[in-house]
Amino acid sequence: MSVTVIKADLGNAAHAAALFETLNAYACDAMGGGKQLSDYVRENLAAELKKRPTAHVFLAFDGETPAGLATCIEGFSTFACKPLLNLHDLAVMPAYRGQGVARLLLAAVEEQARQLGCCKLTLEVLEGNAVARSLYRACGFEGYELKAETGKAMFMQKPLS
């Protein structure tokens, strides 16, 4: 395996196709919800991400074959008064799992965060995704809390549609 990681050019049709193909494979997986992405996402994802200068997408390729992706969105830590980088999607194609592709992508994300002057990387992960949780811990991620007595941070959402 000779996997390379690049920062995606979202105007490049091959990169846009790899982004969708890899994200859709993840969406179809149990940890991604088990459902294909819509035609709207297929047709608009790369263009919509390209409109956002704070979006950073990394693609892993084995030659011309997509092996994985990391989609990140910049945020801001008011407590540190510095940017942060949120890892929104980390996906590895089934044929490439367990071969270090996720670690290569995480290294690229961390390098990008350092170049941006970020104070931290953030992410969300399902409790039941033991493989991903183990990887993240091994790469230095941990649960977030200010004080033990106030507990760990919880990820919450409010759908708007």
MARMAR-547965 format. One record per residue: residue in one letter; y, x, z of N, C-alpha, C in turn. Coordinates in Angstrom, 1 decimal. Layout:
N
+------+--------+--------+--------+--------+--------+--------+--------+--------+--------+
| resn |    n_Y |    n_X |    n_Z |   ca_Y |   ca_X |   ca_Z |    c_Y |    c_X |    c_Z |
+------+--------+--------+--------+--------+--------+--------+--------+--------+--------+
|    A |      Y |      X |      Z |      Y |      X |      Z |      Y |      X |      Z |
...
+------+--------+--------+--------+--------+--------+--------+--------+--------+--------+
This chain:
161
+------+--------+--------+--------+--------+--------+--------+--------+--------+--------+
| resn |    n_Y |    n_X |    n_Z |   ca_Y |   ca_X |   ca_Z |    c_Y |    c_X |    c_Z |
+------+--------+--------+--------+--------+--------+--------+--------+--------+--------+
|    M |   -1.2 |    0.9 |    0.0 |    0.0 |    0.0 |    0.0 |    1.2 |    0.9 |    0.0 |
|    S |    2.2 |    0.6 |   -0.9 |    3.4 |    1.3 |   -1.0 |    4.6 |    0.3 |   -0.9 |
|    V |    4.9 |   -0.2 |    0.2 |    5.9 |   -1.2 |    0.4 |    7.2 |   -0.6 |    0.6 |
|    T |    8.2 |   -1.1 |   -0.1 |    9.6 |   -0.6 |    0.1 |   10.4 |   -1.8 |    0.5 |
|    V |   11.5 |   -1.6 |    1.3 |   12.4 |   -2.6 |    1.7 |   13.8 |   -2.4 |    1.1 |
|    I |   14.3 |   -3.4 |    0.6 |   15.7 |   -3.3 |    0.0 |   16.5 |   -4.4 |    0.5 |
|    K |   17.8 |   -4.2 |    0.4 |   18.8 |   -5.3 |    0.7 |   18.8 |   -6.1 |   -0.6 |
|    A |   18.6 |   -7.4 |   -0.4 |   18.6 |   -8.3 |   -1.6 |   19.9 |   -8.4 |   -2.3 |
|    D |   19.9 |   -8.4 |   -3.6 |   21.0 |   -8.8 |   -4.4 |   20.8 |  -10.3 |   -4.8 |
|    L |   21.5 |  -11.2 |   -4.1 |   21.2 |  -12.6 |   -4.2 |   21.6 |  -13.1 |   -5.6 |
|    G |   22.3 |  -12.3 |   -6.4 |   22.6 |  -12.7 |   -7.8 |   21.6 |  -12.3 |   -8.8 |
|    N |   20.6 |  -11.6 |   -8.3 |   19.5 |  -11.1 |   -9.1 |   18.4 |  -12.2 |   -9.1 |
|    A |   18.0 |  -12.7 |  -10.3 |   17.0 |  -13.7 |  -10.4 |   15.7 |  -13.4 |   -9.7 |
|    A |   15.3 |  -12.1 |   -9.9 |   14.0 |  -11.7 |   -9.3 |   14.1 |  -11.7 |   -7.8 |
|    H |   15.2 |  -11.3 |   -7.3 |   15.3 |  -11.3 |   -5.8 |   15.4 |  -12.7 |   -5.3 |
|    A |   16.1 |  -13.6 |   -6.0 |   16.2 |  -15.0 |   -5.6 |   14.8 |  -15.6 |   -5.6 |
|    A |   14.0 |  -15.3 |   -6.6 |   12.7 |  -15.8 |   -6.7 |   11.8 |  -15.3 |   -5.6 |
|    A |   11.9 |  -14.0 |   -5.3 |   11.1 |  -13.4 |   -4.2 |   11.5 |  -14.0 |   -2.9 |
|    L |   12.8 |  -14.2 |   -2.7 |   13.3 |  -14.9 |   -1.4 |   12.6 |  -16.2 |   -1.3 |
|    F |   12.7 |  -17.1 |   -2.3 |   12.1 |  -18.4 |   -2.2 |   10.6 |  -18.3 |   -2.0 |
|    E |    9.9 |  -17.5 |   -2.8 |    8.5 |  -17.5 |   -2.8 |    8.0 |  -17.1 |   -1.4 |
|    T |    8.6 |  -16.1 |   -0.8 |    8.2 |  -15.6 |    0.5 |    8.5 |  -16.6 |    1.6 |
|    L |    9.7 |  -17.2 |    1.6 |   10.1 |  -18.2 |    2.6 |    9.3 |  -19.4 |    2.5 |
|    N |    8.9 |  -19.8 |    1.2 |    8.1 |  -21.0 |    1.1 |    6.7 |  -20.8 |    1.6 |
|    A |    6.2 |  -19.6 |    1.4 |    4.8 |  -19.2 |    1.9 |    4.8 |  -19.3 |    3.4 |
|    Y |    5.9 |  -18.9 |    4.0 |    6.1 |  -19.0 |    5.5 |    6.2 |  -20.4 |    5.9 |
|    A |    7.0 |  -21.2 |    5.2 |    7.2 |  -22.6 |    5.6 |    5.8 |  -23.4 |    5.5 |
|    C |    5.0 |  -23.0 |    4.6 |    3.7 |  -23.6 |    4.4 |    2.7 |  -23.2 |    5.5 |
|    D |    2.9 |  -22.1 |    6.2 |    2.1 |  -21.6 |    7.3 |    2.3 |  -22.5 |    8.5 |
|    A |    1.3 |  -22.6 |    9.4 |    1.4 |  -23.4 |   10.6 |    2.6 |  -22.9 |   11.4 |
|    M |    3.0 |  -21.7 |   11.5 |    4.1 |  -21.2 |   12.3 |    5.4 |  -21.5 |   11.6 |
|    G |    5.4 |  -21.9 |   10.3 |    6.6 |  -22.3 |    9.6 |    6.8 |  -23.8 |    9.5 |
|    G |    5.9 |  -24.5 |   10.1 |    5.9 |  -26.0 |   10.0 |    4.9 |  -26.6 |    9.1 |
|    G |    4.2 |  -25.8 |    8.3 |    3.1 |  -26.4 |    7.5 |    3.5 |  -27.3 |    6.3 |
|    K |    4.7 |  -27.1 |    5.8 |    5.2 |  -27.9 |    4.7 |    6.1 |  -27.1 |    3.7 |
|    Q |    5.9 |  -27.4 |    2.5 |    6.6 |  -26.7 |    1.4 |    8.1 |  -27.0 |    1.5 |
|    L |    8.9 |  -26.0 |    1.1 |   10.4 |  -26.2 |    1.0 |   10.7 |  -27.2 |   -0.2 |
|    S |   11.8 |  -27.8 |   -0.1 |   12.2 |  -28.8 |   -1.1 |   12.6 |  -28.1 |   -2.4 |
|    D |   12.7 |  -28.8 |   -3.5 |   13.2 |  -28.4 |   -4.8 |   14.7 |  -27.9 |   -4.6 |
|    Y |   15.4 |  -28.7 |   -3.7 |   16.8 |  -28.3 |   -3.5 |   16.9 |  -26.9 |   -2.9 |
|    V |   16.0 |  -26.5 |   -2.0 |   16.1 |  -25.2 |   -1.4 |   15.7 |  -24.2 |   -2.5 |
|    R |   14.7 |  -24.5 |   -3.3 |   14.3 |  -23.6 |   -4.4 |   15.5 |  -23.3 |   -5.3 |
|    E |   16.2 |  -24.3 |   -5.7 |   17.3 |  -24.2 |   -6.6 |   18.6 |  -23.6 |   -6.1 |
|    N |   18.8 |  -23.7 |   -4.7 |   20.1 |  -23.4 |   -4.2 |   20.1 |  -22.3 |   -3.1 |
|    L |   19.0 |  -21.9 |   -2.6 |   19.0 |  -21.0 |   -1.4 |   19.7 |  -19.7 |   -1.7 |
|    A |   19.4 |  -19.0 |   -2.7 |   20.0 |  -17.7 |   -2.9 |   21.5 |  -17.8 |   -3.2 |
|    A |   21.9 |  -18.8 |   -3.9 |   23.4 |  -19.0 |   -4.2 |   24.1 |  -19.4 |   -2.9 |
|    E |   23.5 |  -20.2 |   -2.1 |   24.2 |  -20.6 |   -0.9 |   24.3 |  -19.5 |    0.1 |
|    L |   23.3 |  -18.7 |    0.2 |   23.3 |  -17.5 |    1.1 |   24.4 |  -16.5 |    0.5 |
|    K |   24.4 |  -16.4 |   -0.8 |   25.4 |  -15.4 |   -1.4 |   26.8 |  -15.8 |   -1.1 |
|    K |   27.1 |  -17.1 |   -0.9 |   28.5 |  -17.5 |   -0.6 |   28.9 |  -17.1 |    0.8 |
|    R |   27.9 |  -16.7 |    1.6 |   28.2 |  -16.3 |    3.0 |   28.2 |  -14.8 |    3.2 |
|    P |   29.3 |  -14.2 |    3.4 |   29.4 |  -12.7 |    3.5 |   28.7 |  -12.2 |    4.8 |
|    T |   28.5 |  -13.1 |    5.7 |   27.8 |  -12.7 |    6.9 |   26.3 |  -12.8 |    6.9 |
|    A |   25.8 |  -13.2 |    5.7 |   24.3 |  -13.3 |    5.5 |   23.8 |  -12.0 |    4.9 |
|    H |   22.7 |  -11.5 |    5.5 |   22.1 |  -10.3 |    5.0 |   20.6 |  -10.6 |    4.8 |
|    V |   20.1 |  -10.3 |    3.6 |   18.7 |  -10.6 |    3.3 |   18.0 |   -9.3 |    2.9 |
|    F |   16.9 |   -9.0 |    3.5 |   16.1 |   -7.9 |    3.1 |   14.8 |   -8.3 |    2.6 |
|    L |   14.3 |   -7.7 |    1.5 |   13.1 |   -8.0 |    0.8 |   12.1 |   -6.8 |    0.9 |
|    A |   10.9 |   -7.1 |    1.2 |    9.9 |   -6.0 |    1.1 |    9.0 |   -6.3 |   -0.2 |
|    F |    8.9 |   -5.2 |   -1.0 |    8.1 |   -5.3 |   -2.2 |    7.0 |   -4.3 |   -2.2 |
|    D |    5.8 |   -4.7 |   -2.8 |    4.8 |   -3.8 |   -3.1 |    4.8 |   -3.7 |   -4.6 |
|    G |    5.5 |   -2.7 |   -5.1 |    5.7 |   -2.7 |   -6.6 |    6.7 |   -3.8 |   -6.9 |
|    E |    6.2 |   -4.8 |   -7.7 |    7.0 |   -6.0 |   -8.1 |    6.6 |   -7.2 |   -7.3 |
|    T |    5.6 |   -7.0 |   -6.4 |    5.1 |   -8.2 |   -5.7 |    5.8 |   -8.3 |   -4.3 |
|    P |    6.4 |   -9.5 |   -4.1 |    7.0 |   -9.8 |   -2.8 |    6.0 |   -9.7 |   -1.6 |
|    A |    6.4 |   -8.9 |   -0.6 |    5.5 |   -8.7 |    0.6 |    6.1 |   -9.3 |    1.8 |
|    G |    7.4 |   -9.5 |    1.9 |    8.0 |  -10.0 |    3.1 |    9.5 |  -10.1 |    2.9 |
|    L |   10.1 |  -10.8 |    3.9 |   11.6 |  -10.9 |    4.0 |   12.1 |  -11.0 |    5.4 |
|    A |   13.4 |  -10.6 |    5.5 |   14.1 |  -10.8 |    6.7 |   15.5 |  -11.4 |    6.3 |
|    T |   15.8 |  -12.6 |    6.9 |   17.1 |  -13.2 |    6.6 |   17.9 |  -13.1 |    7.9 |
|    C |   19.1 |  -12.6 |    7.9 |   19.9 |  -12.4 |    9.1 |   21.3 |  -13.0 |    8.9 |
|    I |   21.9 |  -13.5 |    9.9 |   23.2 |  -14.0 |    9.9 |   24.0 |  -13.4 |   11.0 |
|    E |   25.2 |  -12.9 |   10.7 |   26.1 |  -12.3 |   11.7 |   26.6 |  -13.4 |   12.7 |
|    G |   26.7 |  -13.0 |   13.9 |   27.3 |  -13.9 |   14.9 |   28.3 |  -13.0 |   15.7 |
|    F |   28.7 |  -13.5 |   16.8 |   29.7 |  -12.7 |   17.6 |   29.4 |  -13.0 |   19.1 |
|    S |   29.3 |  -11.9 |   19.9 |   29.2 |  -11.9 |   21.3 |   30.6 |  -11.9 |   22.0 |
|    T |   30.9 |  -13.0 |   22.6 |   32.2 |  -13.1 |   23.2 |   32.2 |  -12.2 |   24.5 |
|    F |   31.1 |  -12.1 |   25.2 |   31.0 |  -11.3 |   26.4 |   31.2 |   -9.8 |   26.1 |
|    A |   30.7 |   -9.3 |   24.9 |   30.8 |   -7.9 |   24.5 |   32.0 |   -7.7 |   23.6 |
|    C |   32.5 |   -8.8 |   23.0 |   33.6 |   -8.7 |   22.1 |   33.2 |   -7.9 |   20.9 |
|    K |   31.9 |   -8.1 |   20.4 |   31.4 |   -7.4 |   19.3 |   30.5 |   -8.3 |   18.5 |
|    P |   30.3 |   -7.9 |   17.2 |   29.4 |   -8.7 |   16.4 |   27.9 |   -8.6 |   16.9 |
|    L |   27.1 |   -9.5 |   16.5 |   25.7 |   -9.5 |   16.8 |   25.0 |   -9.9 |   15.5 |
|    L |   23.7 |   -9.6 |   15.3 |   23.0 |  -10.0 |   14.1 |   21.8 |  -10.8 |   14.6 |
|    N |   21.8 |  -12.0 |   14.1 |   20.6 |  -12.9 |   14.4 |   19.6 |  -12.9 |   13.2 |
|    L |   18.4 |  -12.6 |   13.6 |   17.3 |  -12.6 |   12.7 |   16.8 |  -14.0 |   12.6 |
|    H |   17.2 |  -14.7 |   11.5 |   16.9 |  -16.1 |   11.3 |   15.5 |  -16.3 |   10.8 |
|    D |   15.1 |  -15.5 |    9.8 |   13.7 |  -15.6 |    9.3 |   13.1 |  -14.2 |    9.2 |
|    L |   11.9 |  -14.1 |    9.6 |   11.1 |  -12.9 |    9.4 |    9.7 |  -13.4 |    8.9 |
|    A |    9.4 |  -13.1 |    7.6 |    8.2 |  -13.6 |    7.0 |    7.5 |  -12.5 |    6.3 |
|    V |    6.2 |  -12.5 |    6.4 |    5.3 |  -11.6 |    5.7 |    4.3 |  -12.4 |    4.9 |
|    M |    4.1 |  -12.1 |    3.7 |    3.1 |  -12.8 |    2.8 |    1.7 |  -12.6 |    3.5 |
|    P |    0.9 |  -13.6 |    3.4 |   -0.4 |  -13.5 |    4.1 |   -1.2 |  -12.2 |    3.7 |
|    A |   -1.2 |  -11.8 |    2.5 |   -2.0 |  -10.7 |    2.0 |   -1.5 |   -9.4 |    2.6 |
|    Y |   -0.3 |   -9.4 |    3.2 |    0.3 |   -8.1 |    3.7 |    0.4 |   -8.1 |    5.2 |
|    R |    0.0 |   -9.2 |    5.9 |    0.1 |   -9.2 |    7.4 |   -0.8 |   -8.2 |    8.0 |
|    G |   -0.3 |   -7.6 |    9.1 |   -1.1 |   -6.6 |    9.8 |   -1.0 |   -5.2 |    9.2 |
|    Q |   -0.1 |   -5.0 |    8.3 |    0.0 |   -3.7 |    7.6 |    1.3 |   -3.0 |    7.8 |
|    G |    2.1 |   -3.5 |    8.8 |    3.3 |   -2.8 |    9.1 |    4.6 |   -3.3 |    8.3 |
|    V |    4.4 |   -4.3 |    7.5 |    5.6 |   -4.8 |    6.7 |    6.7 |   -5.3 |    7.6 |
|    A |    6.3 |   -6.1 |    8.6 |    7.3 |   -6.7 |    9.5 |    8.1 |   -5.6 |   10.3 |
|    R |    7.4 |   -4.5 |   10.6 |    8.1 |   -3.4 |   11.3 |    9.1 |   -2.7 |   10.4 |
|    L |    8.7 |   -2.6 |    9.1 |    9.6 |   -2.0 |    8.1 |   10.9 |   -2.9 |    8.0 |
|    L |   10.7 |   -4.2 |    7.9 |   11.8 |   -5.1 |    7.8 |   12.7 |   -5.1 |    9.1 |
|    L |   12.0 |   -5.0 |   10.2 |   12.8 |   -5.0 |   11.5 |   13.6 |   -3.7 |   11.5 |
|    A |   13.1 |   -2.6 |   11.1 |   13.8 |   -1.3 |   11.0 |   15.0 |   -1.4 |   10.1 |
|    A |   14.9 |   -2.1 |    9.0 |   16.0 |   -2.3 |    8.1 |   17.1 |   -3.2 |    8.7 |
|    V |   16.7 |   -4.2 |    9.4 |   17.6 |   -5.1 |   10.1 |   18.3 |   -4.4 |   11.2 |
|    E |   17.6 |   -3.6 |   12.0 |   18.3 |   -2.8 |   13.0 |   19.3 |   -1.8 |   12.5 |
|    E |   19.0 |   -1.2 |   11.4 |   19.9 |   -0.2 |   10.7 |   21.1 |   -0.9 |   10.3 |
|    Q |   21.0 |   -2.1 |    9.7 |   22.1 |   -2.9 |    9.2 |   23.0 |   -3.3 |   10.4 |
|    A |   22.4 |   -3.7 |   11.5 |   23.1 |   -4.1 |   12.7 |   23.9 |   -2.9 |   13.2 |
|    R |   23.3 |   -1.8 |   13.2 |   24.0 |   -0.6 |   13.7 |   25.2 |   -0.2 |   12.8 |
|    Q |   25.0 |   -0.4 |   11.5 |   26.1 |   -0.1 |   10.5 |   27.2 |   -1.1 |   10.7 |
|    L |   26.9 |   -2.3 |   11.1 |   28.0 |   -3.3 |   11.3 |   28.6 |   -3.2 |   12.7 |
|    G |   28.1 |   -2.3 |   13.6 |   28.7 |   -2.2 |   14.9 |   28.3 |   -3.3 |   15.8 |
|    C |   27.1 |   -3.9 |   15.6 |   26.6 |   -5.0 |   16.4 |   26.2 |   -4.5 |   17.8 |
|    C |   26.4 |   -5.3 |   18.8 |   26.0 |   -5.0 |   20.1 |   24.5 |   -5.4 |   20.4 |
|    K |   23.9 |   -6.3 |   19.6 |   22.5 |   -6.7 |   19.8 |   22.0 |   -7.4 |   18.6 |
|    L |   20.7 |   -7.5 |   18.6 |   19.9 |   -8.3 |   17.6 |   19.4 |   -9.5 |   18.4 |
|    T |   19.4 |  -10.7 |   17.8 |   18.9 |  -11.9 |   18.4 |   17.9 |  -12.5 |   17.5 |
|    L |   17.0 |  -13.4 |   18.0 |   16.0 |  -14.1 |   17.2 |   15.5 |  -15.2 |   18.0 |
|    E |   14.8 |  -16.1 |   17.4 |   14.0 |  -17.2 |   18.0 |   12.6 |  -17.0 |   17.6 |
|    V |   11.6 |  -17.4 |   18.4 |   10.2 |  -17.4 |   18.1 |    9.5 |  -18.5 |   18.8 |
|    L |    8.5 |  -19.1 |   18.1 |    7.8 |  -20.1 |   18.8 |    6.9 |  -19.6 |   19.9 |
|    E |    6.8 |  -20.3 |   21.0 |    6.0 |  -19.8 |   22.1 |    4.5 |  -19.6 |   21.7 |
|    G |    4.0 |  -20.4 |   20.8 |    2.6 |  -20.2 |   20.3 |    2.4 |  -19.2 |   19.3 |
|    N |    3.4 |  -18.5 |   18.9 |    3.3 |  -17.4 |   17.9 |    3.1 |  -16.1 |   18.6 |
|    A |    1.9 |  -15.9 |   19.1 |    1.6 |  -14.7 |   20.0 |    1.7 |  -13.4 |   19.2 |
|    V |    1.3 |  -13.5 |   17.9 |    1.4 |  -12.2 |   17.1 |    2.8 |  -11.8 |   16.9 |
|    A |    3.7 |  -12.7 |   16.6 |    5.1 |  -12.4 |   16.4 |    5.7 |  -12.0 |   17.8 |
|    R |    5.4 |  -12.7 |   18.8 |    6.0 |  -12.3 |   20.1 |    5.6 |  -10.9 |   20.5 |
|    S |    4.3 |  -10.6 |   20.3 |    3.8 |   -9.2 |   20.6 |    4.6 |   -8.2 |   19.8 |
|    L |    4.7 |   -8.4 |   18.5 |    5.5 |   -7.5 |   17.6 |    6.9 |   -7.3 |   18.1 |
|    Y |    7.6 |   -8.4 |   18.4 |    9.0 |   -8.3 |   18.9 |    9.1 |   -7.6 |   20.2 |
|    R |    8.2 |   -7.8 |   21.1 |    8.2 |   -7.1 |   22.4 |    8.0 |   -5.6 |   22.1 |
|    A |    7.0 |   -5.3 |   21.2 |    6.8 |   -3.9 |   20.9 |    8.0 |   -3.2 |   20.2 |
|    C |    8.8 |   -4.0 |   19.6 |   10.0 |   -3.4 |   18.9 |   11.2 |   -3.5 |   19.8 |
|    G |   11.1 |   -3.8 |   21.1 |   12.2 |   -3.8 |   22.0 |   12.9 |   -5.1 |   22.4 |
|    F |   12.4 |   -6.2 |   21.8 |   13.0 |   -7.5 |   22.1 |   12.5 |   -8.0 |   23.4 |
|    E |   13.3 |   -8.8 |   24.1 |   12.9 |   -9.4 |   25.3 |   13.6 |  -10.7 |   25.6 |
|    G |   13.1 |  -11.5 |   26.5 |   13.8 |  -12.8 |   26.8 |   15.2 |  -12.5 |   27.4 |
|    Y |   16.1 |  -13.4 |   27.2 |   17.5 |  -13.2 |   27.6 |   17.8 |  -14.0 |   28.9 |
|    E |   18.3 |  -13.4 |   29.9 |   18.8 |  -14.0 |   31.1 |   20.0 |  -13.2 |   31.7 |
|    L |   20.9 |  -13.9 |   32.3 |   22.0 |  -13.2 |   33.0 |   21.6 |  -12.8 |   34.4 |
|    K |   20.9 |  -13.7 |   35.1 |   20.4 |  -13.5 |   36.4 |   19.0 |  -14.2 |   36.5 |
|    A |   18.1 |  -13.6 |   37.3 |   16.8 |  -14.2 |   37.4 |   16.9 |  -15.7 |   38.0 |
|    E |   17.8 |  -15.9 |   38.9 |   17.9 |  -17.2 |   39.6 |   18.5 |  -18.3 |   38.7 |
|    T |   19.1 |  -17.9 |   37.6 |   19.6 |  -19.0 |   36.7 |   18.7 |  -19.2 |   35.5 |
|    G |   17.7 |  -18.3 |   35.4 |   16.6 |  -18.5 |   34.4 |   16.9 |  -17.9 |   33.0 |
|    K |   15.9 |  -18.0 |   32.2 |   16.0 |  -17.5 |   30.8 |   16.7 |  -18.5 |   29.9 |
|    A |   17.3 |  -17.9 |   28.9 |   18.0 |  -18.8 |   27.9 |   17.0 |  -19.6 |   27.1 |
|    M |   17.4 |  -20.8 |   26.7 |   16.5 |  -21.7 |   25.9 |   17.1 |  -21.9 |   24.6 |
|    F |   16.3 |  -22.0 |   23.5 |   16.8 |  -22.3 |   22.2 |   16.8 |  -23.8 |   22.1 |
|    M |   17.9 |  -24.5 |   21.7 |   17.9 |  -25.9 |   21.5 |   18.6 |  -26.2 |   20.2 |
|    Q |   18.3 |  -27.4 |   19.7 |   18.9 |  -27.9 |   18.5 |   19.3 |  -29.4 |   18.5 |
|    K |   20.2 |  -29.7 |   17.7 |   20.6 |  -31.1 |   17.5 |   20.7 |  -31.4 |   16.0 |
|    P |   19.6 |  -31.9 |   15.3 |   19.7 |  -32.2 |   13.9 |   20.8 |  -33.1 |   13.5 |
|    L |   21.5 |  -32.8 |   12.4 |   22.6 |  -33.6 |   12.0 |   22.3 |  -34.5 |   10.8 |
|    S |   21.1 |  -34.5 |   10.3 |   20.8 |  -35.4 |    9.2 |   19.5 |  -36.2 |    9.5 |
+------+--------+--------+--------+--------+--------+--------+--------+--------+--------+
